[in-house]
């Protein structure tokens, strides 16, 4: 992964392009193959990975273009 400044700059450019509003970026979940405990190898959503750089399942990112605040849930 890159330095955190790379992801911050990417989110800032997106924020400038949008102008205002909230941007919701959902990450991926584990996906089961045959049954719930047998899952495929996890692969993060490409857009989420591009803007946040986190490769963990179950995350959501919000970019607030009005306030300039980024949040992870």
Backbone as CSV, one residue per row, in Angstrom:
resi,resn,N_x,N_y,N_z,CA_x,CA_y,CA_z,C_x,C_y,C_z
1,UNK,0.830,-1.179,0.000,0.000,0.000,0.000,0.883,1.253,0.000
2,UNK,0.258,2.362,-0.304,0.970,3.631,-0.393,0.952,4.357,0.955
3,UNK,1.678,5.462,1.033,1.636,6.309,2.229,0.233,6.889,2.375
4,UNK,-0.141,7.238,3.597,-1.493,7.750,3.846,-1.771,9.044,3.097
5,UNK,-0.729,9.831,2.793,-0.916,11.089,2.075,-1.470,10.867,0.666
6,UNK,-1.137,9.749,0.048,-1.645,9.422,-1.284,-3.164,9.273,-1.242
7,UNK,-3.672,8.561,-0.250,-5.116,8.339,-0.124,-5.845,9.626,0.263
8,UNK,-5.214,10.421,1.112,-5.801,11.707,1.498,-5.942,12.603,0.273
9,UNK,-4.912,12.652,-0.560,-4.955,13.473,-1.774,-6.023,12.961,-2.747
10,UNK,-6.163,11.653,-2.870,-7.196,11.095,-3.753,-8.591,11.489,-3.281
11,UNK,-8.810,11.394,-1.967,-10.123,11.789,-1.428,-10.359,13.282,-1.599
12,UNK,-9.318,14.094,-1.437,-9.457,15.545,-1.629,-9.816,15.887,-3.072
13,UNK,-9.193,15.208,-4.043,-9.526,15.451,-5.453,-10.970,15.059,-5.750
14,UNK,-11.416,13.925,-5.200,-12.809,13.506,-5.387,-13.760,14.523,-4.760
15,UNK,-13.426,14.993,-3.571,-14.238,15.994,-2.869,-14.370,17.262,-3.706
16,UNK,-13.277,17.704,-4.331,-13.305,18.903,-5.170,-14.153,18.681,-6.417
17,UNK,-14.059,17.497,-7.003,-14.843,17.188,-8.202,-16.339,17.155,-7.901
18,UNK,-16.712,16.644,-6.721,-18.122,16.547,-6.349,-18.689,17.900,-5.938
19,UNK,-17.898,18.705,-5.285,-18.353,20.021,-4.865,-19.075,20.006,-3.535
20,UNK,-20.146,19.228,-3.422,-20.886,19.146,-2.164,-21.576,17.800,-2.064
21,UNK,-21.983,17.468,-0.856,-22.717,16.225,-0.623,-21.890,15.180,0.102
22,UNK,-22.511,14.015,0.287,-21.866,12.879,0.933,-21.570,11.805,-0.103
23,UNK,-20.423,11.178,0.021,-20.024,10.103,-0.874,-19.871,8.845,-0.033
24,UNK,-20.650,7.822,-0.333,-20.603,6.551,0.394,-19.836,5.540,-0.439
25,UNK,-18.800,4.958,0.156,-17.995,3.935,-0.508,-18.035,2.659,0.329
26,UNK,-18.839,1.673,-0.070,-18.874,0.420,0.684,-17.714,-0.487,0.306
27,UNK,-17.132,-1.111,1.297,-16.137,-2.146,1.049,-16.849,-3.480,0.868
28,UNK,-16.097,-4.529,0.686,-16.684,-5.860,0.494,-16.772,-6.646,1.786
29,UNK,-17.581,-7.687,1.754,-17.725,-8.649,2.839,-17.103,-9.970,2.403
30,UNK,-16.913,-10.878,3.345,-16.538,-12.238,2.990,-17.712,-12.883,2.273
31,UNK,-17.442,-13.625,1.204,-18.492,-14.296,0.440,-18.348,-15.802,0.604
32,UNK,-19.418,-16.478,1.063,-19.332,-17.927,1.249,-19.379,-18.681,-0.071
33,UNK,-18.675,-19.811,-0.123,-18.712,-20.686,-1.303,-19.873,-21.670,-1.171
34,UNK,-19.661,-22.729,-0.404,-20.667,-23.775,-0.250,-21.518,-23.589,1.002
35,UNK,-20.916,-23.067,2.032,-21.610,-22.779,3.286,-20.907,-21.617,3.961
36,UNK,-21.521,-21.035,4.958,-21.084,-19.763,5.540,-19.630,-19.755,6.029
37,UNK,-19.158,-20.848,6.596,-17.799,-20.870,7.149,-16.723,-21.162,6.104
38,UNK,-17.126,-21.468,4.898,-16.177,-21.754,3.810,-16.258,-20.608,2.806
39,UNK,-15.420,-19.602,2.990,-15.550,-18.407,2.153,-14.451,-18.337,1.097
40,UNK,-14.745,-17.585,0.047,-13.748,-17.289,-0.967,-12.655,-16.426,-0.344
41,UNK,-11.503,-16.374,-1.003,-10.443,-15.476,-0.559,-10.965,-14.039,-0.662
42,UNK,-10.798,-13.266,0.397,-11.334,-11.904,0.436,-10.615,-11.003,-0.554
43,UNK,-11.403,-10.210,-1.265,-10.868,-9.180,-2.166,-11.664,-7.903,-1.936
44,UNK,-10.959,-6.847,-1.557,-11.613,-5.569,-1.271,-12.140,-4.935,-2.563
45,UNK,-13.215,-4.174,-2.427,-13.756,-3.400,-3.540,-12.683,-2.435,-4.042
46,UNK,-12.486,-2.381,-5.346,-11.403,-1.575,-5.927,-11.539,-0.090,-5.633
47,UNK,-12.751,0.436,-5.677,-12.950,1.866,-5.411,-12.638,2.194,-3.958
48,UNK,-13.122,1.364,-3.046,-12.840,1.569,-1.623,-11.336,1.503,-1.374
49,UNK,-10.677,0.523,-1.957,-9.237,0.367,-1.790,-8.483,1.567,-2.362
50,UNK,-8.935,2.103,-3.481,-8.278,3.242,-4.120,-8.340,4.490,-3.237
51,UNK,-9.475,4.725,-2.591,-9.637,5.951,-1.810,-9.252,5.817,-0.342
52,UNK,-9.281,4.587,0.211,-8.966,4.428,1.635,-7.747,3.547,1.899
53,UNK,-7.403,2.649,0.998,-6.211,1.825,1.166,-6.299,0.785,2.261
54,UNK,-7.514,0.384,2.634,-7.698,-0.609,3.689,-8.245,-1.895,3.090
55,UNK,-7.622,-3.000,3.449,-7.987,-4.295,2.889,-8.599,-5.196,3.970
56,UNK,-9.660,-4.701,4.609,-10.347,-5.444,5.661,-11.825,-5.544,5.312
57,UNK,-12.445,-6.697,5.565,-13.866,-6.849,5.234,-14.777,-6.062,6.173
58,UNK,-15.947,-5.704,5.651,-16.995,-5.117,6.475,-16.889,-3.628,6.733
59,UNK,-16.108,-2.890,5.970,-15.945,-1.457,6.203,-16.761,-0.638,5.211
60,UNK,-17.168,0.545,5.645,-17.810,1.544,4.802,-17.070,2.852,5.016
61,UNK,-16.870,3.601,3.946,-16.234,4.906,4.049,-17.186,5.992,3.598
62,UNK,-17.181,7.109,4.313,-17.991,8.265,3.944,-17.055,9.463,3.785
63,UNK,-17.184,10.120,2.647,-16.435,11.341,2.386,-17.440,12.481,2.347
64,UNK,-17.307,13.408,3.276,-18.207,14.560,3.361,-17.574,15.719,2.609
65,UNK,-18.089,16.002,1.423,-17.517,17.067,0.587,-17.788,18.452,1.159
66,UNK,-18.839,18.605,1.945,-19.160,19.909,2.532,-18.240,20.260,3.688
67,UNK,-18.018,19.313,4.575,-17.256,19.558,5.804,-15.773,19.208,5.657
68,UNK,-15.416,18.437,4.635,-14.029,18.020,4.489,-13.619,16.937,5.462
69,UNK,-14.582,16.104,5.861,-14.331,15.063,6.861,-14.518,13.700,6.213
70,UNK,-13.620,12.764,6.533,-13.719,11.382,6.084,-13.974,10.492,7.293
71,UNK,-14.888,9.519,7.144,-15.237,8.623,8.242,-15.235,7.180,7.771
72,UNK,-14.840,6.284,8.674,-14.899,4.845,8.414,-15.843,4.201,9.405
73,UNK,-16.636,3.266,8.906,-17.557,2.512,9.757,-17.404,1.041,9.461
